[in-house]
Structure formats: C-alpha cells, structure tokens
Amino acid sequence: MIEPPVWIGVDVQIGDHARLQGPLVIGDGATIGDGAQLRGSVILPGSTVRARRSSRTASWAGGCVA
C-alpha cells in the first residue's frame, strides 16, 4: 500500500505487502523487503530495508537495515 506523498527512484524493488506512507523518499536501486513499513523516511540509493521492518522519521544510508 502506498499513501502519498511518496517519491520512488529508478530500479527500486518493493516486496509484497510493504506499506509506504509519505512523506517518504526511496532512492535509486533501493530494496524494500516484504511487509516493511516506512513512514516519514529517506532511504538512500542502494539501501536495503529487510522484510517486516518498521521505521518512522529515519534516514538510511547504503547498506542493510536489519
């Protein structure tokens, strides 16, 4: 489910049942895992948010959020 405003870059992979609530920015090449819940966050290019993770008002750099 996507609730605007959400900006999604190119080559972004979004898993099943992910919940994306704006304001949210997802950078190019990021991966959002199954069931992840994101709100008020900036996911930087190339980052990975693993399945079933939740975030409010966060900024993630390249790498992996477990």
FENMO-V712714 format. One record per residue. N is the residue number from 1. RES is the residue in one letter. PSI is psi in degrees with one decimal (none if undefined). D_CENTER is the distance of its C-alpha to the mean C-alpha in Angstrom with 2 decimals. Layout:
BEGIN
<<N & RES & PSI & D_CENTER> <N & RES & PSI & D_CENTER>>
END
This chain:
BEGIN
<<1 & M & 136.3 & 11.99> <2 & I & 124.5 & 10.81> <3 & E & 111.4 & 12.61> <4 & P & 160.7 & 13.24> <5 & P & 128.4 & 13.00> <6 & V & 126.7 & 9.68> <7 & W & 123.2 & 9.99> <8 & I & 125.2 & 8.65> <9 & G & -174.7 & 10.48> <10 & V & 152.8 & 12.82> <11 & D & 33.7 & 12.63> <12 & V & 135.3 & 8.97> <13 & Q & 125.9 & 9.16> <14 & I & 121.7 & 7.72> <15 & G & 166.0 & 9.82> <16 & D & 143.8 & 12.39> <17 & H & 17.0 & 12.25> <18 & A & 143.9 & 8.52> <19 & R & 115.7 & 8.80> <20 & L & 116.7 & 6.98> <21 & Q & 127.3 & 9.52> <22 & G & 163.6 & 10.57> <23 & P & 134.0 & 11.23> <24 & L & 136.7 & 7.71> <25 & V & 128.9 & 7.44> <26 & I & 117.3 & 5.45> <27 & G & 163.9 & 8.43> <28 & D & 137.3 & 10.73> <29 & G & 7.3 & 10.73> <30 & A & 157.9 & 7.32> <31 & T & 126.6 & 7.02> <32 & I & 119.5 & 4.99> <33 & G & 166.7 & 8.19> <34 & D & 128.9 & 10.62> <35 & G & 4.6 & 10.66> <36 & A & 147.6 & 7.53> <37 & Q & 116.8 & 7.71> <38 & L & 139.0 & 5.80> <39 & R & 134.1 & 8.43> <40 & G & 42.1 & 9.98> <41 & S & 162.4 & 7.65> <42 & V & 115.9 & 7.63> <43 & I & 112.8 & 5.63> <44 & L & 157.9 & 8.89> <45 & P & 137.0 & 10.24> <46 & G & -0.7 & 10.75> <47 & S & 158.3 & 8.50> <48 & T & 126.8 & 7.88> <49 & V & 115.4 & 6.30> <50 & R & 165.8 & 9.33> <51 & A & 143.7 & 10.47> <52 & R & 33.0 & 11.27> <53 & R & 153.1 & 9.69> <54 & S & 142.4 & 9.53> <55 & S & 140.3 & 8.88> <56 & R & 130.6 & 10.74> <57 & T & 65.9 & 11.51> <58 & A & 161.7 & 10.17> <59 & S & 123.5 & 9.92> <60 & W & 133.0 & 9.15> <61 & A & 175.6 & 11.43> <62 & G & 147.8 & 12.04> <63 & G & -149.8 & 12.76> <64 & C & 135.2 & 11.47> <65 & V & 118.9 & 10.37> <66 & A & none & 12.72>>
END
